[in-house]
Amino acid sequence: HFLGAKLGRGSIWDSHLATELWSTKVNIDAILDEQVMPLNKGMNLQVGQTVMLGASPDSTIELRCRGVPLLTGRMGRVGSSVAVRVDAAIERTDASKAL
């Protein structure tokens, strides 16, 4: 059972739950490119080999959380760090809203 269902709902519980949810840390993946290759090619990659990406410095980057697309943006640099400038939110489908 969900704790809120047992204790009842109230403004204190709702406020606490909202605070905890907003402060939860999640991993965000910045997807530069995705490729399909034969398994033997992937398994035979060696240190020092180069994998060519289909992305350019101007390509759109997709930001995902646990595989769910959230945002799109552009890759850039801030000082010595690589950065992504967010351009837009991705409209979620009914299937991704359930996650």
N, C-alpha and C positions, 0 to 999 in steps of 0.2 A: 504493500500500500504506500501511496505517496504521503509523506508526512503532513502536508497541508490538508489533505482530505481527512486525516484522523483528527487534527487539531482544529479544523475549521479555518475559514479564510477571514482575514481581517486586514485592516490597513497596516498594522505593524508587520504581519507576516508578508504581505505583498511588497512592502517597502524593503524589507530585509532580502527577500528573494530577488527583487529587481537590482538591488545594490550588489549582491553576490554575482548575478549573471553579468552585469556590466563590467565587473572587475575580473571576470574569468579570463585567463590567458589562453589563446588558441594559436596554433601554428598556421601561418599563411605561406603558401607556395606561390612563387612568381614563375610562371611557365613561359619560357622563351620560345620553345619549339617542341613538338612531339613528332617522333619518327617511327616508322615500322621498318624493321630490318630482319633478315633471317636470323634465327637463334644462333646458328654457328658463327655468324659474323659478330654478333654481340658477345658471345662467349670467347671469341678469339681476339678481342681487343687487347692491345698491349700498352703498357705504360709508354707514353711519348707519342702514341698515335693520335691523329686529329680526327674528330668527328665534325663534319661540316653541318652547321645548322641552317635551316631554311629561313632564318630570321635575319633581318638587317638592323642596324642601329635605329631605324625609323619604324620598325615593326611594332604592332600592338602587343602588349604583354597582358596575359590574363592572370589575375590573382585569385587563388582558390583556397578554401578551407576544407580539409578532408575530402578533396575532390569536387567540392561544390563551387562552381564559378560564382564569384562575388563582384569583381570589379575589373575594368580594363584600364590600361594606362600606357605610358611611353617610358622606355628605358632612358636613363640619363646618368649624370654624375653630380654628386655634391662633395666637393673637396676630393678626397681620395677614395670615397665610397661610391659604389654603384647604387642607384636609386630608381624608383619607379614613381612617376607623377600620375596620379589617378585622373583619368579622363571621364569615366562613366561607371555607373552601377549596371550590373547585368540583371535584366528582368528575369526573375525566377519563375520556373514552371511549377505547377501543382505538385509534381513529384519531388522537386528539390525543397519545397516549403516544408515537407514532412520531415526532412532531415534535421 
